[in-house]
């Protein structure tokens, strides 16, 4: 009879031994201040995802850091190389808008304003999606 009880508990223990999801590391900014467009957009997408995850977990300082990194990426975006023809005309305006949204996100994170942070994150994700290179 004791064996049956232990066998019933095994699934409970097995299910509780899961690892947290693996995070994708964001590559550091290049030393010369210039990178190709696709890698900067990918970097911004990962940073937006990190910001969303921090927001979901109520890790406000991490959200502030992600917003600062996103602002840096927006600045690098304006100076990036290999910009697709479709993006060239509006690159400066889009990079500036992304940087402004990152600043707003940082302010909202400092204030721990849930509603405002959510609205800003939505706009950031849409802007990064709009910036994606041609497939």
Order of alpha helices (4+ residues) and beta strands (2+ residues): alpha-alpha-alpha-alpha-alpha-alpha
